[in-house]
Amino acid sequence: MNVPKTFWIICLLVFFHTGISYGQSKDVWMTLSLVTFKTTYNPDLLMEESVAKLSSAVEKLEGTEVELEGYIIPLTGQVTQSHFMLSKFPQSTCFFCGKAGPETAMQVFMRDNKKIKVTERKVRVKGTLYINPKDASSLLYTLENAVLTEI
C-alpha cells in the first residue's frame, strides 16, 4: 500500500504539535524546524531570496518565553559576548557553514547586556522569542532578554 507523502507530513505535525511543551529546550528546536521556504525574486535587491512560511506551531511561539540548548557562534573575536548566534548544531555543521537551514540558528541578546564566555560546549538559554519571516537579510529567529540557565 502506497501512503501519500502528505499523510506522513500531517502525522508528524500532529505528533510534534501535541507533544510539545513550549518551555522545554529539546522540543523548541523541533518546533522551530516546522517551516518551509519559497524562493522568490526580489526586484529591489535584483536577486532571489528565500521567504519563510511558518507553521501554526511556530507562529504560536512568537513573543513567548522559550528555553533552548545550542552552541554559541561568536559574532566578534571577543572572549565574552552579550549578542551572539545560537545554533542547534556545533559550529562545524551550523547554518553559516552551509550544512543546516536558517531555522537552526538564532541571534541572542542577553538581558542587561550581560556578557557570557564563548565556549564550544552546549549552553542553555531562556528568553523571549521573536520571529522575522519577511526580511531575508536578517535571521528568522531572535531571542531577547536572554539568560543563561543550567544544563
N, C-alpha and C positions, 0 to 999 in steps of 0.2 A: 504494500500500500504506500502510495506516494503522498506524504503530508505536505501541504503548501508551506512555503517559507514564512509567509505572513502569520500562520498559526503559531509557529515556534517563536517568532518575534513577540507576538501578543502574550504568549505564555511566559516568556522571560520578563517582559514588562510588568505583568501582573505579579509574578513572583517577587521581583525586586521591589515593586511599589508596596506590596502588602507586608513584606518582611523588613522594611527599612525603619530603623529608629534614627531620626534625623540628627540626633546628638552623638551618634556613635561613629568613630573615625573610620572603621573598616567599611561601613555601608555608604558613607558620603561620597567617596571616590566612585563607587559603583553607580550611585545615582547620578553624579555629575557626568558620567560617561554616556548617559541616555540622551545624546544629542547627535544630530546629523548635520552635515554641511553641504551647501549647494554653492557651486562656483558660478559667479556672475561677472559680467564685465562692468567695471566702474568707469564711466566716461570722464569723470573728474580727475581720476588718477591715471587714466589711459592704460589700465591693466585689469586683469582678472583678480577677483578676491573671493574668499570663502565667507559665506554668510551662514550663521548658525541657526538651526531650527531646534528649539528646545522642547523636550517632553514636558508634560504637565508636572511630573515628579520633580524635575529640575526647577521649573518655574515656582513651585511651592517653597523652595529653599531661599528664594530672593528675600533679603532683609532679615533672615533668621540667624540665630547663633548656631554654628556648627563646630565640630571638633574633628580634625583630620591629622593623620600621620603622613609624613613625607620627608623629602630630602631638601635641604637648603641649597639653592642655586644662587650664589652671590652675584650681586649687580655691580659691585666695585671690588677693588683689591683689598679692602679693609678687613681686618680680623673680626670685627663686630659690626653688625648692621641692624638697623631698625626697619628697613624696607628691603625685601628680598623676594626671590621667587621660591615657591614651594612646589616641588614636583612629586608626583606619585612614585616616580622611579628615580634611581640614582642618576647622577649627572651623566654618566656614560651612555645611558639609554633614555635620556629625557627628551621632551618635545623639541628643545632647541638644537639637539644633536640630530634631529630628523628621524628618530626611531619611535616616536609616540605622537599622539594627536594633541591639539591645543586644549582639549578637555582634561588633560592630565597635569596641567600646571596652572598656577595662580600667583598673582602678586600678593604680598602680605605687608601690611603696615602695622607695626607693633603699637600697642596702647602707650600713650605718653611718650612716643618716640624712643621707647626703651630699646637699647641695643643688646642683641644676643650674639654669642660667639658662633661663628661659622664652623660647622662640623660636617664630616662625611657620614655621620651616624643619622639614623632616622630620628626625627623630632615629632612632637605632637603640639599643635597649636589650636587655640579656640578663639573664635571671633565672629563678627557679623559678615555674612556672605552677600556680595553684590554681583550681579550678572550683567554682562555687556554683550548682548547678542548682535548688535548692529555695527559697531565700529571695529572693522577688521584690523585697524592699525594698533589696537590695544588688545590686551588679553581678555579672554572670555570671562574669567573669574577673578574677583578681588576679595581678600579677607581683610577687613578693617577692624581697628580696636582690638588687635590680637594679643593674646598672652600665651606664653609657653606653659604647657602642662606636663605632668609626668607620664612617661610611657609605662 
